[in-house]
Amino acid sequence: MTSTASSTLGQIHELLAARRYSVAESGEGMLRITEVDSGLSLQAVLQGEMLFLSLPCATVTPDKITPEIMRKMLAADNGISTSHFQIYDSGDGSVTVTLNNFCKLQELGPDDEDDILSCVGFLMADVLRARDLIGHDIQ
């Protein structure tokens, strides 16, 4: 990782820590962010100017992801308007459903800081809606 990327990641770490998030580096260019009050955790990955955020909703066997569940996740009126779902192979015969968001960073000034905090906040709110939307169906 370049010194610029390392510096940017450090600034993101400081910004989130100042807003009551527990933040730990979890690999090169990666942060594990935990909302202190709820315990919800997400992963942040910095690639160039892009900060990608991913919050796991559930890990289940693939047969739990039915066409009806997919329709709920993809519906335009599902109540999740700031994040998007993805399904990842967990490598152990299960899949993980995540909510994802991203922001493009420029100079890491006040606008970027607001974008980062908004993306994290939107994921925290959207995961609660996602659990209501599909949580009971896939557990």
N, C-alpha and C positions, 0 to 999 in steps of 0.2 A: 504494500500500500504506500502511496506517495505521502510525503509530509503534508501536502495540502489536504488530501483525503483524511489523513489522520487528524489534522487540525480541525477540519469540518466535523468529523465524527466526535471529537472532543467537545466542540461547541454545542452540538446536538445533545450530547450527554449532559453537559452543564445546564442547558435550557430545561430539559425534562426533569432533571434532579431538583431544580429550583421550583418546579411546579408539583412537588410531592409524588413523583414517580421514582421508583427504585430502578436504577439503570446499571447494567453490567455489560462489559464487552464480552461477546460470546464467540468471537472468531474475527478473522481479518475483515474489516469493513462491516461488522455486524454488532448490533446491540440487542440485549434482552431487556425489555421495558415492562415493568410491573406496576399497575395502579395499586397504590398502597392500601387504600380502603377496601377495595373489592377483591384484590388478589389476582385480577385478570392480567395475563401476560401476553405480550406480542413480540414479534421479532422485527427488527429494522435492519435493512441492508442498504448500504450506500454504494451505488455504482455510478461513478462519474458525478454528474449533477443531479441524479435521480435518487430519491430516498423511497424505497419500497417498504411497506409495512404489511405484516401478515399476522392475523390473530386466529389461532385454531378454535373451531367451534366444537368439533366432535371427531373422534376416530372410531370407525365402524367397519363391519364387513361390507364388501361391495354390494351385496344383495340388498342392503338397507337403503341404498340410493336408487329408489324406484322412479319410474317416469313421473309419478305424481309429485314426488319430492323435487325432482328436477324442474317441473313446471313451477312449483312454489318458489324455488331459488331464482328462476329466470324471469318470473312475472314482473312486468313494469310497475305494477301496483302493489308489490309485496311489502312496502314500507321501508325498504332499505335502498335509499336513493344516493348515498354518498360512498358506498363501498360495493365490492363485487365478490361473488363466491368463486372459489376454485376448489378442485378436488385433486389431491395428490396421492399417489401410491405410497403407502408407508413402508413398503418393502417387507412386510411380515404377513402379507395376505389381507391386510386391512387398508382402508383409505382414510385420509384426513380431509375434512371439509374445513376450509378456511375462509375468512373474510379478508379482503385486501384493499389497500388504498396506496396512493403514491403522491409525491409532490416533487416538482422540479425546483432545485435550489439555485439561486443566482449568486448573491454576495453574502448570504446569511445575515441580512439586515432584518429590521422589524417585520417586513412583509414575509420573508422566509420563515421567521420564527412563528408568526401567526399561522402560516400554512402548515408547519410541522405540528403545532399544538392542535390545530383544527383536525388534521388527518388522524392524529392519535385519539382525540375526543370523539370524532365520528365513528371510529372503529369500536370504541368502548360502548357507545350508545347503540350502534348497529348490531353488535353481538347479542345484546339483550333482546332486540327485536328478532334476530335470527333464531335464538333459542325458543322464543314463542312460536315462530313460524314453522320450524322443522324439528325442534328438539324432541318433542314427544313422539314424533313419527319415526325417528331413526334410533332411538334408544332401546 
